[in-house]
Amino acid sequence: MDGDGPDQARGAGGRALKVVGVALLCAVYGVVGAGLLWLAGASFIRSVLVAGAGTAVTIAVAMLLLRRLRDRRAPTLVTLAAVHLLALVLVAGAVAALPVLRVADFGDPGDRVVSPDGRFEVVTYDWSAMIDPGWTLAVERVDGGGREWFWVGVEGPAPVEVRFVDPTGIEVHDDYGQVWALTFDPDTLEPSERYCVRPEYCYRWPFDGYTRTSPAGT
C-alpha cells in the first residue's frame, strides 16, 4: 500500500503535464490560425473570435480524448498525434469557411467620379497606416452591383485627380506628376492593372494580387 503513493503521484503529475501540454499545443494552433486568417483577409476581430472559439472547442474535445485514451492506456505519441489531427481538421474547416469570413477593408468612402455613361464610378477610400494617410481606389457600379480595387497608395505619391477617359478607361494623376492608366471589363469590373504604390502595405488579401508598382509604360 505504501508503495502506491509515489506511483500515484507520478501518474497524476504525468497526466497534469500532458493536459497542460495539449492545452498549450491547441493554443499555439489558435494563435497561428488567427494570424493566417488575418493575412488571408478576415478582419482582426473576426480572426481572433473564430480562432478563439475553435481553440476552446479543440481543447474541450482534446480533454475528452485524453480521458478516453488514458482509460485505454494509449501511449503519449498516439495522444499527441490524435490532438494534432483534431487541430488540423479545425484548420481545414476554417480554410473552407474563409470566403465567408474575409471582407476587404478598403477604408472610408470619399470622393466619387462617375463615368460618362453614368453606369460606373471610381470611389476614393481613405484610411491611415499609423500616422501616414492611405488611399484605395475602386471602380464600382453606380447601382451597387460590384466593386474592384485598382490602386493603393500610402503617404506618397497621393492621388490628386481621377477621371474617366472613356466609359471603361481610367486615369489617376498623382502629386508627383505621374499618370496611372488602366481599363476595366464592364461586365466583371476586372481592371487591366492593379497598382500598389508601396508593396510593403499590400501583403494582405485582396491587395496582395497587385500587378504593378509603377505606372504602366514606365
TORLOZA-925030 format. One line per 4 residues: number of its first residue (from 1); their letters; for each residue x, y, z of N, C-alpha, C, O, CB. Coordinates in steps of 0.05 Angstrom, whole numbers. Glycine has a CB too. Layout:
REM TORLOZA-925030
NUM> a> X/Y/Z/X/Y/Z/X/Y/Z/X/Y/Z/X/Y/Z ~ ... .
***
This chain:
REM TORLOZA-925030
1> mdgd> 17/-24/0/0/0/0/17/25/0/12/44/-14/-19/0/24 ~ 39/24/17/56/48/19/70/55/-8/75/78/-14/77/45/41 ~ 75/33/-23/89/38/-48/71/50/-70/81/60/-90/100/13/-59 ~ 45/50/-65/27/61/-85/28/92/-86/22/104/-106/-1/52/-81 .
5> gpdq> 35/104/-63/34/134/-62/52/147/-83/42/163/-98/43/143/-35 ~ 78/141/-84/96/154/-104/87/148/-132/88/166/-149/124/144/-99 ~ 78/124/-137/70/117/-165/45/133/-172/43/143/-195/63/87/-167 ~ 26/136/-154/2/151/-160/9/180/-164/-2/193/-182/-18/148/-137 .
9> arga> 28/191/-148/36/219/-151/49/223/-178/44/243/-192/55/227/-128 ~ 67/204/-185/80/207/-212/59/205/-234/61/220/-254/101/185/-215 ~ 40/187/-231/19/185/-252/3/210/-254/-3/219/-276/2/161/-246 ~ -5/221/-231/-21/246/-231/-5/269/-243/-15/285/-259/-30/253/-203 .
13> ggra> 21/270/-236/38/291/-247/41/289/-277/41/309/-291/65/290/-234 ~ 44/264/-286/47/259/-315/22/267/-330/23/279/-352/53/230/-321 ~ -2/261/-318/-27/268/-331/-30/298/-332/-40/309/-352/-51/255/-316 ~ -22/312/-310/-25/341/-309/-7/354/-330/-15/372/-344/-17/351/-281 .
17> lkvv> 18/344/-333/36/354/-354/25/350/-382/27/367/-399/63/342/-351 ~ 12/326/-385/1/320/-412/-22/339/-418/-25/349/-440/-8/291/-413 ~ -39/345/-398/-62/363/-402/-52/391/-408/-61/404/-427/-79/364/-377 ~ -32/401/-393/-21/427/-398/-8/428/-426/-11/448/-440/0/435/-376 .
21> gval> 7/407/-433/20/407/-459/0/407/-482/4/422/-502/37/382/-462 ~ -22/392/-479/-42/392/-500/-56/419/-502/-61/429/-524/-63/370/-495 ~ -62/431/-479/-75/458/-480/-57/478/-493/-66/495/-509/-81/466/-451 ~ -30/478/-487/-12/496/-499/-10/491/-529/-8/510/-545/16/494/-486 .
25> lcav> -10/466/-537/-8/459/-565/-32/470/-580/-30/482/-602/-7/429/-569 ~ -56/467/-568/-80/478/-581/-79/508/-582/-88/520/-602/-105/468/-565 ~ -68/521/-561/-66/550/-561/-48/560/-583/-53/580/-596/-56/560/-534 ~ -26/545/-588/-7/552/-609/-21/551/-636/-19/568/-653/18/534/-609 .
29> ygvv> -36/529/-640/-52/527/-665/-71/550/-667/-75/561/-689/-67/500/-665 ~ -83/559/-645/-102/581/-646/-89/607/-654/-100/622/-670/-115/584/-619 ~ -66/613/-643/-51/637/-649/-43/637/-679/-47/657/-693/-27/641/-631 ~ -32/615/-688/-24/613/-716/-48/615/-734/-47/628/-755/-10/586/-721 .
33> gagl> -70/602/-726/-95/604/-743/-105/632/-745/-114/640/-766/-116/586/-731 ~ -105/647/-722/-115/675/-723/-97/692/-742/-108/708/-757/-114/687/-694 ~ -71/688/-740/-53/702/-758/-58/696/-787/-58/714/-804/-25/697/-751 ~ -62/671/-794/-67/663/-821/-94/673/-832/-95/682/-855/-66/632/-824 .
37> lwla> -114/673/-815/-140/684/-823/-138/713/-828/-149/724/-848/-161/678/-801 ~ -123/727/-812/-120/756/-815/-105/763/-841/-113/780/-856/-105/769/-791 ~ -83/748/-846/-68/752/-871/-84/746/-895/-80/757/-917/-42/736/-870 ~ -102/726/-893/-119/718/-915/-142/737/-921/-157/733/-940/-129/690/-911 .
41> gasf> -146/757/-904/-166/777/-909/-189/779/-889/-205/797/-892/-178/771/-935 ~ -190/762/-869/-210/765/-849/-203/788/-831/-179/794/-827/-213/739/-832 ~ -222/802/-820/-216/825/-802/-203/814/-777/-205/790/-770/-242/840/-794 ~ -188/832/-763/-173/824/-739/-192/812/-718/-187/791/-706/-157/847/-728 .
45> irsv> -214/827/-712/-233/818/-692/-245/791/-700/-246/773/-683/-255/838/-688 ~ -253/788/-725/-265/763/-734/-244/740/-732/-251/718/-725/-276/765/-762 ~ -219/746/-739/-198/725/-738/-194/715/-709/-192/691/-704/-172/736/-749 ~ -193/734/-691/-189/727/-662/-213/711/-652/-209/691/-637/-184/752/-645 .
49> lvag> -237/720/-658/-261/707/-648/-263/678/-659/-268/659/-644/-286/723/-655 ~ -259/675/-685/-261/648/-697/-239/630/-686/-244/607/-679/-259/650/-728 ~ -214/640/-685/-192/624/-675/-196/618/-646/-190/595/-637/-165/638/-680 ~ -206/637/-630/-210/632/-602/-232/611/-597/-228/594/-580/-218/658/-588 .
53> agta> -254/614/-611/-275/594/-608/-266/566/-617/-271/546/-604/-300/602/-625 ~ -251/565/-639/-241/540/-648/-221/527/-629/-221/503/-624/-227/543/-675 ~ -204/544/-617/-185/534/-597/-199/523/-572/-192/502/-562/-165/556/-588 ~ -220/538/-563/-235/528/-540/-248/501/-545/-247/483/-528/-256/549/-532 .
57> vtia> -260/499/-569/-273/473/-576/-252/451/-578/-257/429/-568/-288/476/-602 ~ -230/457/-590/-208/437/-593/-198/428/-566/-194/404/-562/-185/448/-610 ~ -194/447/-548/-184/439/-521/-204/422/-507/-197/402/-494/-178/464/-504 ~ -230/429/-509/-251/413/-495/-252/385/-506/-254/366/-491/-278/427/-498 .
61> vaml> -252/383/-533/-252/356/-545/-226/341/-539/-227/317/-534/-256/358/-576 ~ -204/355/-538/-178/342/-532/-178/331/-504/-167/310/-499/-155/362/-536 ~ -191/346/-485/-192/336/-457/-208/310/-456/-200/291/-442/-204/357/-439 ~ -230/309/-470/-246/284/-471/-230/261/-484/-231/238/-475/-272/288/-486 .
65> llrr> -215/269/-505/-199/249/-519/-177/238/-501/-171/214/-500/-186/261/-545 ~ -165/256/-485/-144/248/-466/-155/228/-446/-142/208/-440/-133/272/-452 ~ -179/233/-436/-191/215/-416/-196/187/-429/-191/167/-416/-217/226/-405 ~ -207/187/-454/-212/162/-467/-186/146/-472/-184/122/-467/-227/166/-493 .
69> lrdr> -166/160/-481/-140/147/-487/-126/138/-462/-112/118/-462/-122/166/-504 ~ -130/154/-440/-117/146/-415/-130/120/-404/-116/102/-394/-120/168/-394 ~ -157/118/-407/-170/94/-398/-161/70/-414/-160/47/-404/-200/97/-401 ~ -153/75/-439/-144/52/-456/-113/50/-454/-101/33/-468/-153/56/-485 .
73> rapt> -101/66/-437/-72/65/-434/-57/69/-460/-37/56/-466/-64/39/-421 ~ -67/88/-476/-53/94/-502/-27/108/-496/-25/124/-478/-72/111/-520 ~ -6/104/-512/19/118/-508/17/147/-514/-1/156/-529/40/105/-526 ~ 35/163/-503/35/192/-507/36/200/-536/23/219/-544/58/205/-491 .
77> lvtl> 52/186/-552/54/192/-580/28/191/-595/21/208/-611/75/174/-594 ~ 12/170/-589/-14/167/-601/-32/190/-592/-48/201/-609/-27/140/-593 ~ -31/198/-567/-47/220/-557/-40/246/-572/-58/260/-581/-43/224/-527 ~ -15/252/-574/-6/277/-588/-14/276/-618/-23/297/-629/24/281/-586 .
81> aavh> -11/253/-630/-19/251/-659/-49/256/-662/-58/269/-681/-12/222/-669 ~ -65/246/-643/-94/250/-644/-101/279/-641/-119/289/-655/-108/233/-623 ~ -87/293/-623/-93/322/-619/-85/338/-643/-99/356/-652/-77/332/-594 ~ -61/331/-655/-53/345/-680/-74/341/-702/-81/360/-716/-25/334/-689 .
85> llal> -84/317/-705/-104/311/-725/-129/327/-720/-141/338/-739/-110/281/-726 ~ -137/329/-695/-161/345/-688/-157/374/-695/-175/387/-707/-167/342/-658 ~ -133/385/-689/-128/413/-695/-127/418/-725/-137/438/-735/-102/422/-683 ~ -116/399/-740/-114/402/-769/-142/401/-782/-147/415/-801/-97/380/-781 .
89> vlva> -160/385/-771/-187/384/-781/-200/411/-777/-215/421/-794/-204/362/-767 ~ -195/424/-754/-206/450/-748/-195/471/-767/-210/488/-777/-200/458/-719 ~ -169/470/-773/-156/488/-792/-169/485/-820/-174/505/-833/-126/484/-793 ~ -173/460/-828/-185/455/-854/-213/467/-855/-222/477/-876/-186/424/-860 .
93> gava> -228/465/-833/-255/477/-832/-254/507/-835/-271/519/-849/-269/469/-807 ~ -234/520/-822/-231/549/-824/-224/557/-852/-234/578/-862/-210/559/-804 ~ -207/542/-865/-200/548/-893/-224/546/-911/-228/562/-929/-177/529/-903 ~ -240/525/-907/-264/522/-923/-284/545/-919/-298/553/-938/-278/496/-916 .
97> alpv> -284/557/-895/-303/579/-889/-291/606/-895/-304/626/-891/-311/578/-860 ~ -266/607/-905/-252/632/-910/-267/651/-928/-268/675/-922/-225/626/-921 ~ -279/642/-951/-294/661/-968/-316/676/-953/-323/698/-960/-306/646/-991 ~ -327/664/-932/-348/677/-917/-336/696/-896/-347/716/-890/-366/656/-903 .
101> lrva> -312/688/-885/-300/703/-863/-287/729/-873/-287/749/-859/-281/686/-849 ~ -275/728/-896/-258/751/-904/-275/773/-919/-292/767/-935/-236/742/-922 ~ -270/797/-911/-283/820/-923/-261/841/-928/-247/849/-910/-306/831/-905 ~ -259/851/-953/-239/870/-959/-244/897/-945/-267/907/-946/-237/875/-990 .
105> dfgd> -224/907/-931/-227/933/-917/-213/954/-933/-189/957/-933/-215/931/-888 ~ -229/969/-948/-218/990/-966/-213/1016/-951/-196/1031/-959/-237/994/-990 ~ -228/1021/-930/-227/1047/-916/-253/1061/-917/-274/1049/-921/-205/1064/-929 ~ -252/1087/-912/-277/1103/-911/-281/1116/-939/-263/1129/-949/-275/1125/-889 .
109> pgdr> -305/1112/-950/-310/1123/-977/-309/1154/-977/-319/1167/-959/-337/1114/-987 ~ -297/1165/-998/-295/1194/-1000/-304/1203/-1027/-328/1200/-1034/-266/1202/-996 ~ -286/1215/-1043/-293/1227/-1069/-303/1206/-1088/-293/1183/-1088/-270/1242/-1080 ~ -322/1214/-1105/-332/1196/-1126/-331/1210/-1153/-338/1234/-1155/-361/1187/-1120 .
113> vvsp> -323/1195/-1173/-323/1205/-1201/-339/1186/-1218/-334/1162/-1218/-294/1208/-1212 ~ -360/1196/-1232/-378/1180/-1247/-369/1179/-1277/-360/1199/-1288/-407/1190/-1245 ~ -372/1155/-1289/-365/1152/-1317/-384/1168/-1336/-406/1175/-1328/-366/1122/-1325 ~ -375/1173/-1361/-391/1189/-1379/-419/1177/-1384/-438/1192/-1388/-377/1192/-1405 .
117> dgrf> -422/1151/-1384/-448/1138/-1388/-464/1135/-1363/-487/1126/-1364/-444/1111/-1402 ~ -453/1143/-1340/-468/1142/-1315/-471/1115/-1303/-485/1112/-1283/-494/1153/-1319 ~ -457/1094/-1314/-460/1067/-1303/-440/1060/-1282/-445/1044/-1264/-457/1047/-1326 ~ -417/1073/-1283/-395/1065/-1265/-385/1090/-1250/-390/1113/-1258/-372/1052/-1280 .
121> evvt> -371/1085/-1228/-358/1106/-1213/-333/1097/-1201/-330/1073/-1194/-378/1117/-1191 ~ -314/1115/-1197/-290/1109/-1182/-293/1122/-1155/-298/1146/-1152/-264/1120/-1197 ~ -289/1106/-1134/-291/1116/-1106/-264/1116/-1093/-249/1096/-1095/-311/1098/-1090 ~ -257/1138/-1081/-232/1140/-1066/-237/1135/-1037/-252/1149/-1024/-218/1168/-1070 .
125> ydws> -225/1113/-1026/-228/1106/-998/-204/1116/-983/-181/1111/-991/-231/1075/-995 ~ -209/1129/-960/-187/1140/-944/-183/1122/-919/-202/1112/-907/-194/1169/-935 ~ -157/1118/-912/-150/1103/-889/-123/1113/-879/-112/1131/-891/-150/1072/-894 ~ -113/1101/-858/-88/1110/-847/-70/1086/-839/-80/1066/-830/-92/1129/-823 .
129> amid> -44/1090/-844/-24/1070/-835/-9/1083/-813/11/1097/-817/-5/1061/-859 ~ -18/1078/-788/-7/1093/-765/-13/1123/-768/-35/1131/-765/24/1088/-761 ~ 8/1139/-775/3/1167/-778/3/1176/-808/-3/1199/-814/25/1183/-764 ~ 9/1157/-826/10/1164/-854/-17/1159/-868/-30/1139/-863/31/1147/-868 .
133> pgwt> -25/1178/-885/-51/1174/-899/-48/1153/-921/-27/1150/-933/-60/1201/-911 ~ -70/1139/-926/-71/1119/-947/-96/1122/-963/-116/1133/-954/-69/1091/-935 ~ -95/1111/-988/-118/1113/-1006/-121/1087/-1021/-102/1074/-1029/-114/1137/-1026 ~ -146/1079/-1024/-153/1056/-1041/-173/1066/-1062/-194/1077/-1054/-164/1032/-1025 .
137> lave> -167/1062/-1087/-186/1070/-1108/-199/1045/-1120/-186/1025/-1125/-171/1086/-1131 ~ -225/1046/-1123/-240/1023/-1133/-261/1032/-1153/-272/1054/-1151/-254/1008/-1109 ~ -265/1015/-1173/-286/1020/-1193/-310/1004/-1184/-308/981/-1177/-277/1012/-1222 ~ -333/1018/-1185/-358/1005/-1176/-381/1012/-1195/-379/1031/-1211/-365/1015/-1147 .
141> rvdg> -401/996/-1194/-426/1002/-1209/-442/1023/-1192/-444/1021/-1168/-442/977/-1215 ~ -453/1042/-1206/-469/1062/-1192/-492/1050/-1178/-500/1060/-1157/-478/1083/-1212 ~ -503/1028/-1189/-526/1015/-1176/-518/996/-1154/-535/983/-1142/-542/1000/-1197 ~ -492/995/-1148/-482/979/-1125/-478/950/-1132/-478/933/-1113/-501/981/-1103 .
145> ggre> -475/942/-1156/-473/914/-1164/-445/903/-1165/-441/883/-1180/-486/910/-1190 ~ -425/914/-1152/-398/903/-1152/-378/924/-1146/-383/948/-1146/-392/890/-1179 ~ -353/914/-1140/-331/932/-1134/-305/918/-1138/-302/895/-1130/-334/942/-1104 ~ -285/932/-1150/-259/921/-1154/-238/943/-1150/-241/965/-1161/-255/909/-1183 .
149> wfwv> -218/937/-1133/-197/957/-1128/-177/957/-1151/-173/937/-1164/-183/952/-1101 ~ -164/980/-1155/-143/981/-1176/-119/999/-1169/-100/999/-1184/-155/991/-1202 ~ -120/1013/-1147/-98/1030/-1139/-97/1033/-1109/-117/1039/-1096/-100/1058/-1152 ~ -73/1028/-1097/-69/1031/-1068/-43/1047/-1064/-23/1040/-1076/-68/1003/-1054 .
153> gveg> -45/1067/-1047/-21/1083/-1041/-21/1092/-1012/-42/1094/-1000/-20/1107/-1060 ~ 3/1097/-1002/6/1106/-974/26/1129/-974/48/1126/-986/16/1083/-956 ~ 19/1151/-961/36/1174/-957/42/1189/-983/35/1212/-986/63/1166/-944 ~ 55/1176/-1002/61/1189/-1027/71/1169/-1047/85/1150/-1040/80/1212/-1023 .
157> papv> 66/1174/-1073/50/1196/-1084/20/1194/-1077/10/1172/-1072/53/1197/-1114 ~ 7/1217/-1076/-21/1217/-1069/-38/1223/-1094/-29/1239/-1111/-27/1238/-1047 ~ -61/1211/-1097/-78/1217/-1120/-90/1245/-1117/-101/1252/-1096/-101/1196/-1123 ~ -87/1261/-1138/-98/1288/-1138/-121/1291/-1157/-138/1309/-1154/-77/1308/-1144 .
161> evrf> -122/1274/-1178/-145/1275/-1197/-150/1247/-1208/-131/1233/-1216/-138/1295/-1220 ~ -175/1239/-1209/-183/1214/-1221/-204/1221/-1242/-223/1236/-1236/-195/1194/-1199 ~ -201/1210/-1266/-220/1216/-1286/-224/1192/-1305/-206/1176/-1309/-212/1240/-1302 ~ -248/1191/-1317/-253/1172/-1338/-245/1184/-1365/-253/1207/-1371/-283/1164/-1338 .
165> vdpt> -228/1170/-1380/-221/1179/-1407/-239/1168/-1428/-240/1178/-1450/-192/1171/-1413 ~ -254/1147/-1421/-276/1136/-1437/-293/1119/-1418/-286/1117/-1394/-265/1119/-1462 ~ -315/1107/-1427/-333/1093/-1408/-319/1072/-1391/-328/1066/-1369/-355/1081/-1423 ~ -297/1059/-1402/-284/1038/-1387/-254/1044/-1384/-238/1026/-1379/-288/1011/-1400 .
169> giev> -246/1069/-1387/-218/1076/-1385/-214/1097/-1362/-230/1115/-1360/-207/1087/-1411 ~ -194/1093/-1345/-190/1110/-1322/-161/1119/-1321/-142/1105/-1328/-197/1095/-1296 ~ -157/1144/-1313/-131/1155/-1307/-130/1166/-1279/-148/1180/-1270/-123/1176/-1328 ~ -108/1160/-1265/-103/1171/-1238/-79/1189/-1240/-57/1179/-1247/-100/1149/-1216 .
173> hddy> -82/1215/-1234/-60/1233/-1234/-51/1238/-1205/-67/1244/-1188/-68/1260/-1248 ~ -25/1235/-1200/-15/1239/-1172/1/1265/-1169/5/1279/-1189/2/1215/-1164 ~ 8/1271/-1144/22/1296/-1139/51/1295/-1147/66/1315/-1143/20/1303/-1110 ~ 61/1273/-1159/88/1272/-1170/88/1277/-1200/108/1277/-1213/101/1244/-1164 .
177> gqvw> 64/1282/-1211/61/1286/-1239/59/1261/-1256/61/1262/-1280/84/1302/-1249 ~ 55/1238/-1243/53/1213/-1257/23/1207/-1264/5/1217/-1251/64/1190/-1240 ~ 20/1191/-1285/-7/1183/-1293/-9/1153/-1293/7/1139/-1306/-14/1194/-1322 ~ -28/1142/-1278/-32/1114/-1275/-57/1107/-1291/-79/1114/-1284/-36/1105/-1245 .
181> altf> -53/1093/-1314/-76/1088/-1332/-84/1059/-1331/-68/1041/-1327/-68/1096/-1360 ~ -109/1054/-1336/-120/1027/-1337/-147/1027/-1351/-159/1047/-1354/-122/1014/-1309 ~ -156/1003/-1358/-183/998/-1367/-195/977/-1350/-181/964/-1334/-183/990/-1398 ~ -221/973/-1352/-234/952/-1337/-256/939/-1353/-268/951/-1372/-246/963/-1311 .
185> dpdt> -262/914/-1347/-283/899/-1360/-310/909/-1350/-315/908/-1326/-280/869/-1356 ~ -328/918/-1368/-354/929/-1358/-372/907/-1346/-391/914/-1331/-368/942/-1381 ~ -367/882/-1352/-384/861/-1341/-374/852/-1313/-390/848/-1295/-384/837/-1360 ~ -348/848/-1310/-337/838/-1285/-324/859/-1268/-318/855/-1244/-317/816/-1291 .
189> leps> -319/883/-1280/-304/905/-1267/-274/899/-1263/-260/914/-1251/-317/912/-1240 ~ -265/876/-1273/-237/868/-1270/-219/888/-1284/-222/893/-1308/-233/840/-1282 ~ -200/901/-1269/-183/921/-1281/-160/908/-1297/-151/886/-1291/-172/940/-1260 ~ -150/923/-1316/-127/913/-1332/-101/914/-1315/-82/899/-1320/-123/929/-1357 .
193> eryc> -100/932/-1296/-77/934/-1277/-87/938/-1249/-108/951/-1245/-58/957/-1286 ~ -72/927/-1230/-77/933/-1202/-51/945/-1191/-31/931/-1188/-86/908/-1185 ~ -52/971/-1185/-27/985/-1177/-25/985/-1147/-44/992/-1132/-28/1013/-1188 ~ -1/979/-1137/6/982/-1109/31/999/-1108/53/990/-1115/10/954/-1095 .
197> vrpe> 28/1024/-1099/50/1043/-1099/71/1035/-1078/95/1040/-1082/40/1071/-1093 ~ 62/1024/-1055/80/1016/-1034/75/987/-1027/58/980/-1011/76/1034/-1008 ~ 91/968/-1040/86/940/-1036/86/930/-1007/73/910/-1001/106/924/-1051 ~ 100/944/-989/101/935/-962/74/937/-948/70/926/-927/121/951/-946 .
201> ycyr> 55/951/-961/28/953/-950/8/935/-965/-16/936/-959/18/982/-951 ~ 18/919/-983/0/902/-1000/6/873/-995/8/857/-1014/3/909/-1030 ~ 7/865/-970/14/837/-963/-11/821/-955/-10/797/-951/34/836/-940 ~ -35/834/-953/-59/821/-945/-78/819/-969/-78/836/-987/-73/835/-921 .
205> wpfd> -95/798/-968/-117/796/-988/-135/820/-985/-140/828/-963/-132/770/-985 ~ -145/832/-1007/-141/825/-1035/-118/840/-1048/-113/837/-1072/-166/830/-1051 ~ -104/857/-1032/-84/874/-1044/-58/860/-1051/-41/872/-1065/-78/897/-1025 ~ -55/835/-1042/-31/820/-1050/-32/811/-1079/-13/800/-1089/-28/796/-1032 .
209> gytr> -55/816/-1092/-57/809/-1120/-50/832/-1139/-59/832/-1162/-85/801/-1126 ~ -34/851/-1130/-27/874/-1147/-9/864/-1170/4/844/-1168/-12/896/-1131 ~ -10/880/-1192/5/873/-1216/29/891/-1222/48/884/-1235/-13/872/-1240 ~ 27/917/-1212/48/936/-1218/52/954/-1194/34/959/-1178/42/952/-1243 .
213> tspa> 77/965/-1192/83/984/-1171/91/1011/-1183/98/1030/-1168/106/974/-1153 ~ 89/1014/-1209/95/1039/-1223/75/1042/-1246/63/1022/-1254/124/1040/-1233 ~ 72/1066/-1257/53/1069/-1278/59/1052/-1303/83/1047/-1309/52/1098/-1287 ~ 39/1042/-1316/43/1026/-1340/58/1042/-1361/52/1065/-1365/16/1016/-1352 .
217> gt> 77/1028/-1374/93/1041/-1394/118/1054/-1384/134/1065/-1400/76/1062/-1407 ~ 124/1052/-1358/148/1063/-1347/168/1041/-1340/190/1047/-1330/142/1081/-1322 .
***
